[in-house]
Structures are given as structure tokens and as C-alpha cells.
């Protein structure tokens, strides 16, 4: 599909521009007028260094210069808005990996369980998956060095490395007395934007877009083209829970469904001025479209949703989106000897939908108050409110990892069929597990939480054995938003 999806590459020197994560390519930055006097600016810097010096030399405990400066800079940026932050070397590296869509490593998702480094899941087809690592494996050593007390970020830095090199992971597996050593050869790990695509009906395709990265538009187009070849005349594009990423791929995705020259988004900021982004290629998929959104759809997702809604190119179904309508620029600060490679993510603009609406709530002082103006986010054409459940019970079960621990034990003892779904026998087994863990709850609380528990058990059990696409295929017939989308498309 080379040259079919336009490459929006307008470069701003020293910056990578973001929405939730990154927006590449606002027009060249203008210099904002500075009304502060040189004397005031110099005095402000003098004040900072005076306080730093006194703290460094006189505080009751020894403090490190790096920690003081990092915290001071974080405080300065966070006083502006929640999205402006200093990126430490570790955070900057992780952000770049997320945006590139691939990295060199072994392919495992890590977390902390009972204060130990634990495999949440191996990614299908990766070196860790092929080596036989399982969800629930507790990594106790990396190359012979104990992981006791290590952070997830620290562990990732040790496990990742150049392709072709070996990392030895020693794990303690539930149900086994002796540790297992996995020598795993690192490789390039792909992190796709489209996590599932299939036919939900003979003439209706479904595409799950989980995030926006450099390859998103190409992946969406390939998925749509494949489904069209299978007979899809109409499409469901699911961006629920997609918190954003690169901005320009969201414009490229819009270009698949909008005519040439259509306005997608306009950005405005005191330093960057105003710039309007339009489609270039014209409609590549001409069938009816439904876009699924929810409160987790943010930033780049909202750019796409706003464009498709304002241009009457899609029916939006779901719940109100997050309301993150600002743009951040990533400035690469380079290497600081003895400290590492830093970056700054700074809010530089708001964006506006084709109809001129600002959907942002994160830069407003009143957005958390009860009497705040409700004009934020994107409201779907068909609203489906999130399901309610026994919050107190399921919160306890999630926070303390009870779904996770039950699923680890269950998958060790049972084969998970490709048509698996939690049934009454599984619910009874889960209740017995909760009783053994001395979790207190009433029958009413359990009944009120039935829907959530059902989906949590499916998530934790099935995703240990299934590819992601199979998970979405199985849940689709039970998904209220997808059911509603099918009805809308069948009526057209």
C-alpha cells in the first residue's frame, strides 16, 4: 500500500508533537511574545538556585541533586496542566518504543504480583511465547541476578536488548517445586495497532484499533481491504479504550473514510498559531461505517471521532469520550552526562473538530467540579451507558489480584477451548476460591457484580491461551455496543 496512505510529515525542529502521547508535525513553531522583563527572569532563576543550594546543603537528610532537580521540574510542569511532564530517561525510552510499534526483547507483559515480578502474559509468537513462558510465572532472576525489590521499569531495561543476544530468565512457576531457567534469544517484537479484525456478519466487518502509532493507518487499511475481499460492505471500527498516541496517524485513518479535502482537525496555540489538517487521498472505503467509542477513547481517538461525526461519515455508538483535546510537543533534550537522556512533553495547542468545537476538559480549572460546564468530549449519536456493578467487591478483587490468581491456577489444571465462556460451574469454583481466600461478600453483592466477574474471568483465563483476535471474536456476540452497531448497519 505504499503511497496510498499519505505520510503527514511536517517537521518541527527538535520537537515531536503529541496528543495523548505524540503528535508528529505541527507547522513550524513561531516565537511567542515574552512580556516578562529580563530582570524579572534573571531574579526568578536566582531564586530557584538559592533555594536549591540551601536545600542541597542544609536539609536534615542527604538528598541527591538529580532527585531535587527532577522533582522541581516536574512540579513546575504539572502546575501548568496534567499533560505537561518531564520524561526521565526510562520514561522517554518507553514512550518512543510505544510509538514506534516495535522493540527488541523477548515479548512479555510484566507486572507486580505480591511484590514479585510476574508475567502477566507472553505475546503470541514472540521468543518468550515460543520458549514456553506462561502467565503467572514469577521471574526471580535475570541473568543470575535476583529480582527481589526490582521495579517493572528496571526489569524491562534488563530484559530488553539487541536481537540475537540471550537473556536467561529464572522463573518460579505455580505448582512446581523447582525454578525453571529459560534461555531466550531476543528478537524484534511487533506491537500492532490493529489487535483484531473479522466478519461479525457476512457483510459487516469489525476492526479493533487499540492505539495510534506510525503504522496505524496502514494496518487499518489492510484490515479493511481484507474484510472487503471477504464480502464486507459495511464496517465497525472500534476505538473504545484507545487513549491516543500519534496524532497524524489519526488523520491518515480518517483519510480512509473521508473525501479528499475534508477538514479533520484544526490546532491552535500561542506559539504554533493555527493550522488546519485536511484529507488528501479521498474515500478508500465507501460503505456505511459505525465508530464505537467510550470514556477511554481520548485524544487522537477523539480527533478521528470528531472528524467522522462532524463530516457525517459514521454513526458513533457508545458513551461520551474522555475530553482530552490538547496537543503536546515532545522536545528531545539530549544526553546529560551522568544523568541520561531526557525529554519534555509540553502542551502547545488545543485542537478543534471540523465544526469548530473544542472538546478539551483537561486544561480547565473547573472540570472536576459538580457545576462545571458539560461541554467536553464527544457525545455519540447513540448513547450506551457503561454497565453498573458492585463496585466495592470487584474493586477489591481486581486490586488484590484475585481474578489473576484464580486464572493462573485454573489454566494449569484445565484446557481452554476456543469456544470457552464462564459458566455456572466456573462461577461456583470461583466462589469456592474466594471463600478459601476469606473474601467477605454477600450473595446480593456477587449477583450485582455478575456481569463484571464474568468478563474478568474470561479476560484473565482466555487471554492466557487465545490470540487477541479470538478473544474479540468470542466476546462480540455478547457486546451490547457491537450488537447495536450491527442493528444500525442492517437497517441502512
FENRA-V198013 format. One record per residue. N is the residue number from 1. RES is the residue in one letter. SS is DSSP state (H for helix, E for strand, C for the rest). Layout:
n=N res=RES ss=SS
n=N res=RES ss=SS
This chain:
n=1 res=X ss=C
n=2 res=X ss=C
n=3 res=X ss=C
n=4 res=X ss=C
n=5 res=X ss=C
n=6 res=X ss=C
n=7 res=X ss=C
n=8 res=X ss=C
n=9 res=X ss=C
n=10 res=X ss=C
n=11 res=X ss=C
n=12 res=X ss=E
n=13 res=X ss=C
n=14 res=X ss=C
n=15 res=X ss=E
n=16 res=X ss=E
n=17 res=X ss=E
n=18 res=X ss=E
n=19 res=X ss=C
n=20 res=X ss=C
n=21 res=X ss=C
n=22 res=X ss=C
n=23 res=X ss=C
n=24 res=X ss=C
n=25 res=X ss=C
n=26 res=X ss=C
n=27 res=X ss=C
n=28 res=X ss=C
n=29 res=X ss=C
n=30 res=X ss=C
n=31 res=X ss=C
n=32 res=X ss=C
n=33 res=X ss=C
n=34 res=X ss=C
n=35 res=X ss=C
n=36 res=X ss=C
n=37 res=X ss=C
n=38 res=X ss=H
n=39 res=X ss=H
n=40 res=X ss=H
n=41 res=X ss=H
n=42 res=X ss=H
n=43 res=X ss=H
n=44 res=X ss=H
n=45 res=X ss=H
n=46 res=X ss=H
n=47 res=X ss=H
n=48 res=X ss=H
n=49 res=X ss=H
n=50 res=X ss=H
n=51 res=X ss=H
n=52 res=X ss=H
n=53 res=X ss=H
n=54 res=X ss=H
n=55 res=X ss=H
n=56 res=X ss=H
n=57 res=X ss=H
n=58 res=X ss=H
n=59 res=X ss=C
n=60 res=X ss=C
n=61 res=X ss=C
n=62 res=X ss=C
n=63 res=X ss=C
n=64 res=X ss=C
n=65 res=X ss=H
n=66 res=X ss=H
n=67 res=X ss=H
n=68 res=X ss=H
n=69 res=X ss=H
n=70 res=X ss=H
n=71 res=X ss=H
n=72 res=X ss=H
n=73 res=X ss=H
n=74 res=X ss=H
n=75 res=X ss=H
n=76 res=X ss=H
n=77 res=X ss=H
n=78 res=X ss=H
n=79 res=X ss=C
n=80 res=X ss=C
n=81 res=X ss=C
n=82 res=X ss=C
n=83 res=X ss=C
n=84 res=X ss=C
n=85 res=X ss=E
n=86 res=X ss=E
n=87 res=X ss=E
n=88 res=X ss=C
n=89 res=X ss=H
n=90 res=X ss=H
n=91 res=X ss=H
n=92 res=X ss=H
n=93 res=X ss=H
n=94 res=X ss=H
n=95 res=X ss=H
n=96 res=X ss=H
n=97 res=X ss=H
n=98 res=X ss=H
n=99 res=X ss=H
n=100 res=X ss=H
n=101 res=X ss=C
n=102 res=X ss=E
n=103 res=X ss=E
n=104 res=X ss=E
n=105 res=X ss=E
n=106 res=X ss=C
n=107 res=X ss=C
n=108 res=X ss=E
n=109 res=X ss=E
n=110 res=X ss=E
n=111 res=X ss=E
n=112 res=X ss=E
n=113 res=X ss=E
n=114 res=X ss=C
n=115 res=X ss=C
n=116 res=X ss=E
n=117 res=X ss=E
n=118 res=X ss=E
n=119 res=X ss=E
n=120 res=X ss=E
n=121 res=X ss=E
n=122 res=X ss=E
n=123 res=X ss=C
n=124 res=X ss=C
n=125 res=X ss=C
n=126 res=X ss=C
n=127 res=X ss=H
n=128 res=X ss=H
n=129 res=X ss=H
n=130 res=X ss=H
n=131 res=X ss=H
n=132 res=X ss=C
n=133 res=X ss=C
n=134 res=X ss=C
n=135 res=X ss=C
n=136 res=X ss=C
n=137 res=X ss=C
n=138 res=X ss=E
n=139 res=X ss=E
n=140 res=X ss=E
n=141 res=X ss=E
n=142 res=X ss=E
n=143 res=X ss=C
n=144 res=X ss=C
n=145 res=X ss=E
n=146 res=X ss=E
n=147 res=X ss=C
n=148 res=X ss=C
n=149 res=X ss=C
n=150 res=X ss=C
n=151 res=X ss=C
n=152 res=X ss=H
n=153 res=X ss=H
n=154 res=X ss=H
n=155 res=X ss=H
n=156 res=X ss=H
n=157 res=X ss=H
n=158 res=X ss=H
n=159 res=X ss=H
n=160 res=X ss=C
n=161 res=X ss=C
n=162 res=X ss=C
n=163 res=X ss=C
n=164 res=X ss=C
n=165 res=X ss=C
n=166 res=X ss=E
n=167 res=X ss=E
n=168 res=X ss=E
n=169 res=X ss=E
n=170 res=X ss=E
n=171 res=X ss=E
n=172 res=X ss=E
n=173 res=X ss=C
n=174 res=X ss=C
n=175 res=X ss=C
n=176 res=X ss=C
n=177 res=X ss=C
n=178 res=X ss=C
n=179 res=X ss=C
n=180 res=X ss=E
n=181 res=X ss=E
n=182 res=X ss=E
n=183 res=X ss=E
n=184 res=X ss=E
n=185 res=X ss=E
n=186 res=X ss=C
n=187 res=X ss=E
n=188 res=X ss=E
n=189 res=X ss=E
n=190 res=X ss=E
n=191 res=X ss=C
n=192 res=X ss=C
n=193 res=X ss=C
n=194 res=X ss=E
n=195 res=X ss=E
n=196 res=X ss=E
n=197 res=X ss=E
n=198 res=X ss=E
n=199 res=X ss=E
n=200 res=X ss=E
n=201 res=X ss=E
n=202 res=X ss=C
n=203 res=X ss=C
n=204 res=X ss=E
n=205 res=X ss=E
n=206 res=X ss=E
n=207 res=X ss=E
n=208 res=X ss=E
n=209 res=X ss=E
n=210 res=X ss=C
n=211 res=X ss=C
n=212 res=X ss=E
n=213 res=X ss=C
n=214 res=X ss=C
n=215 res=X ss=C
n=216 res=X ss=H
n=217 res=X ss=H
n=218 res=X ss=H
n=219 res=X ss=H
n=220 res=X ss=H
n=221 res=X ss=H
n=222 res=X ss=H
n=223 res=X ss=H
n=224 res=X ss=H
n=225 res=X ss=H
n=226 res=X ss=H
n=227 res=X ss=H
n=228 res=X ss=H
n=229 res=X ss=H
n=230 res=X ss=C
n=231 res=X ss=C
n=232 res=X ss=C
n=233 res=X ss=C
n=234 res=X ss=E
n=235 res=X ss=E
n=236 res=X ss=E
n=237 res=X ss=E
n=238 res=X ss=E
n=239 res=X ss=C
n=240 res=X ss=C
n=241 res=X ss=C
n=242 res=X ss=C
n=243 res=X ss=C
n=244 res=X ss=C
n=245 res=X ss=E
n=246 res=X ss=C
n=247 res=X ss=H
n=248 res=X ss=H
n=249 res=X ss=H
n=250 res=X ss=H
n=251 res=X ss=H
n=252 res=X ss=H
n=253 res=X ss=H
n=254 res=X ss=H
n=255 res=X ss=H
n=256 res=X ss=H
n=257 res=X ss=H
n=258 res=X ss=C
n=259 res=X ss=C
n=260 res=X ss=C
n=261 res=X ss=C
n=262 res=X ss=C
n=263 res=X ss=E
n=264 res=X ss=E
n=265 res=X ss=E
n=266 res=X ss=E
n=267 res=X ss=E
n=268 res=X ss=E
n=269 res=X ss=E
n=270 res=X ss=C
n=271 res=X ss=C
n=272 res=X ss=C
n=273 res=X ss=E
n=274 res=X ss=E
n=275 res=X ss=E
n=276 res=X ss=E
n=277 res=X ss=E
n=278 res=X ss=E
n=279 res=X ss=C
n=280 res=X ss=C
n=281 res=X ss=C
n=282 res=X ss=C
n=283 res=X ss=C
n=284 res=X ss=C
n=285 res=X ss=C
n=286 res=X ss=C
n=287 res=X ss=C
n=288 res=X ss=C
n=289 res=X ss=E
n=290 res=X ss=E
n=291 res=X ss=E
n=292 res=X ss=E
n=293 res=X ss=E
n=294 res=X ss=C
n=295 res=X ss=C
n=296 res=X ss=C
n=297 res=X ss=C
n=298 res=X ss=C
n=299 res=X ss=C
n=300 res=X ss=H
n=301 res=X ss=H
n=302 res=X ss=H
n=303 res=X ss=H
n=304 res=X ss=H
n=305 res=X ss=H
n=306 res=X ss=H
n=307 res=X ss=H
n=308 res=X ss=H
n=309 res=X ss=H
n=310 res=X ss=H
n=311 res=X ss=C
n=312 res=X ss=C
n=313 res=X ss=C
n=314 res=X ss=C
n=315 res=X ss=E
n=316 res=X ss=E
n=317 res=X ss=E
n=318 res=X ss=E
n=319 res=X ss=C
n=320 res=X ss=C
n=321 res=X ss=C
n=322 res=X ss=C
n=323 res=X ss=C
n=324 res=X ss=C
n=325 res=X ss=C
n=326 res=X ss=E
n=327 res=X ss=E
n=328 res=X ss=E
n=329 res=X ss=E
n=330 res=X ss=E
n=331 res=X ss=E
n=332 res=X ss=E
n=333 res=X ss=E
n=334 res=X ss=E
n=335 res=X ss=E
n=336 res=X ss=E
n=337 res=X ss=C
n=338 res=X ss=C
n=339 res=X ss=C
n=340 res=X ss=E
n=341 res=X ss=E
n=342 res=X ss=E
n=343 res=X ss=E
n=344 res=X ss=E
n=345 res=X ss=E
n=346 res=X ss=E
n=347 res=X ss=E
n=348 res=X ss=E
n=349 res=X ss=E
n=350 res=X ss=E
n=351 res=X ss=E
n=352 res=X ss=E
n=353 res=X ss=C
n=354 res=X ss=C
n=355 res=X ss=C
n=356 res=X ss=C
n=357 res=X ss=C
n=358 res=X ss=E
n=359 res=X ss=C
n=360 res=X ss=C
n=361 res=X ss=C
n=362 res=X ss=C
n=363 res=X ss=C
n=364 res=X ss=C
n=365 res=X ss=C
n=366 res=X ss=C
n=367 res=X ss=C
n=368 res=X ss=C
n=369 res=X ss=C
n=370 res=X ss=C
n=371 res=X ss=C
n=372 res=X ss=C
n=373 res=X ss=C
n=374 res=X ss=C
n=375 res=X ss=C
n=376 res=X ss=C
n=377 res=X ss=C
n=378 res=X ss=C
n=379 res=X ss=C
n=380 res=X ss=C
n=381 res=X ss=C
n=382 res=X ss=E
n=383 res=X ss=E
n=384 res=X ss=C
n=385 res=X ss=C
n=386 res=X ss=C
n=387 res=X ss=C
n=388 res=X ss=C
n=389 res=X ss=C
n=390 res=X ss=C
n=391 res=X ss=H
n=392 res=X ss=H
n=393 res=X ss=H
n=394 res=X ss=H
n=395 res=X ss=H
n=396 res=X ss=H
n=397 res=X ss=H
n=398 res=X ss=H
n=399 res=X ss=H
n=400 res=X ss=C
n=401 res=X ss=C
n=402 res=X ss=H
n=403 res=X ss=H
n=404 res=X ss=H
n=405 res=X ss=H
n=406 res=X ss=H
n=407 res=X ss=H
n=408 res=X ss=H
n=409 res=X ss=H
n=410 res=X ss=H
n=411 res=X ss=H
n=412 res=X ss=H
n=413 res=X ss=H
n=414 res=X ss=C
n=415 res=X ss=C
n=416 res=X ss=C
n=417 res=X ss=C
n=418 res=X ss=C
n=419 res=X ss=C
n=420 res=X ss=C
n=421 res=X ss=C
n=422 res=X ss=C
n=423 res=X ss=C
n=424 res=X ss=H
n=425 res=X ss=H
n=426 res=X ss=H
n=427 res=X ss=H
n=428 res=X ss=H
n=429 res=X ss=H
n=430 res=X ss=H
n=431 res=X ss=H
n=432 res=X ss=H
n=433 res=X ss=H
n=434 res=X ss=H
n=435 res=X ss=H
n=436 res=X ss=H
n=437 res=X ss=C
n=438 res=X ss=C
n=439 res=X ss=C
n=440 res=X ss=C
n=441 res=X ss=C
n=442 res=X ss=C
n=443 res=X ss=H
n=444 res=X ss=H
n=445 res=X ss=H
n=446 res=X ss=H
n=447 res=X ss=H
n=448 res=X ss=H
n=449 res=X ss=C
n=450 res=X ss=H
n=451 res=X ss=H
n=452 res=X ss=H
n=453 res=X ss=H
n=454 res=X ss=H
n=455 res=X ss=H
n=456 res=X ss=H
n=457 res=X ss=H
n=458 res=X ss=H
n=459 res=X ss=H
n=460 res=X ss=H
n=461 res=X ss=H
n=462 res=X ss=H
n=463 res=X ss=C
n=464 res=X ss=C
n=465 res=X ss=C
n=466 res=X ss=C
n=467 res=X ss=C
n=468 res=X ss=H
n=469 res=X ss=H
n=470 res=X ss=H
n=471 res=X ss=H
n=472 res=X ss=H
n=473 res=X ss=H
n=474 res=X ss=H
n=475 res=X ss=H
n=476 res=X ss=H
n=477 res=X ss=C
n=478 res=X ss=C
n=479 res=X ss=C
n=480 res=X ss=H
n=481 res=X ss=H
n=482 res=X ss=H
n=483 res=X ss=H
n=484 res=X ss=H
n=485 res=X ss=H
n=486 res=X ss=H
n=487 res=X ss=H
n=488 res=X ss=H
n=489 res=X ss=H
n=490 res=X ss=H
n=491 res=X ss=H
n=492 res=X ss=C
